[in-house]
Amino acid sequence: MIVSSEDGVGTGFLLGYLMDRVDGDQRMVCLYEIEVAESHRRHGIGRALLEALIQTCHGEGVVKVWAVTNRSNQPAVALYSNTGAEVDTADDTVTIVYGLECLSA
């Protein structure tokens, strides 16, 4: 869990789960939830939370961060798209993947 705050008050959080891959010695993270307080949206907090996650994953040798959302969740799709994720919007269920190249920053 990564939390953002301003003056001691929470403004957002990100929750992810570190998982071992069953097909090898690699690890990945399932980005389960990201939320920014409505009063603090569109100020870069979501981007900062994702960047903190990617930096943490890079340090831990994670090869992939992935999430699932719906195409109708346009704010989430836009956030993931604008932060370097590969976004598969073939149907209503949207798969988001930050691959190894994103984690090398």
N, C-alpha and C positions, 0 to 999 in steps of 0.2 A: 504494500500500500504506500502510495506517495500522496502527501497532503500539501496543499498550498494554503497560505494564510496571509492576512494583512492586519497589522496591529493586533495580533493574537486571536483573530477571528478567522475561522476556516472559510476559504473561498472556493475550494474545489478539492477533488480527490480522484485518484486513479487506483483501481484494484486489478491486480494481475496474479496469475498462478504460474509458478515455475514448474515445468514438467520435463521428465526425462523421456526422450523418444524411445520407443520400443525397438526400432530398427537400427540402433547404434548407440554410440556414446555421446550423442549430441543432446542439447537441451533446448527447449523452446518455452515461450511464455504465451499463455492465453490471456489476452486483455479482456477481462470480464466486464469492467464497468469504468466509465469516466464521467464525471459530473462536475459542472461549474455552477456556482450560485448564479441565479438569474441576474442579479444586480451586478455581477462581475463578468458576464459573457462579453465576447468580442474585444477582450483586452489582452489576449495572448496567453491566458492562463492554461487553456487546454493544450495549446502548442507546447508550452513550457513543461507541463506534466508529461506529455509524450516524449519530449526531448530528454527529460530526466529518466524516464523508463528506458529509452534506447541507450543512453549512456550507461546506466546500471547494467543492462543486458550485455552490452559490449564488454564490460569489465568481468562479467560472469561467464563469458564464452557462449552465450546464447546464439543460436543460428537463425531463429525465426521468432517473430512476434506476430500473433494472429488474433483476429476478432471476427465476430459475426454481428451484423445489424440488418436493418431493412432499408431498402431503397427509399422508402417514405421518410426515413430519418435523415433528411437532407443536411442538417447541421453536422451530424456525425460523419456522413459520407464526405462532406466538404472538408472537415477537419482532417480526416485520414488522407484524403487526396492531396491536400495542401501540405502535408508533413512527410510526403515521400512514400506513402504506402501504395502497393499495387491493389487496386480496387476492382473486384470482379462483380459487375452489375448485370450479369446475364439474366437474372430473374429477380423476384422481390427480395430474396435472401441475398445479402451482400457479404462476401467474404473479403476481409482486409488482411493483407500480408505485408509486414515489413521484413524483407529478406536480408540475407547476410550483408549485402552491399550497403544497406541503410545502417547496419549496426557497426560498421567500421569507422564511423565518424568520430 
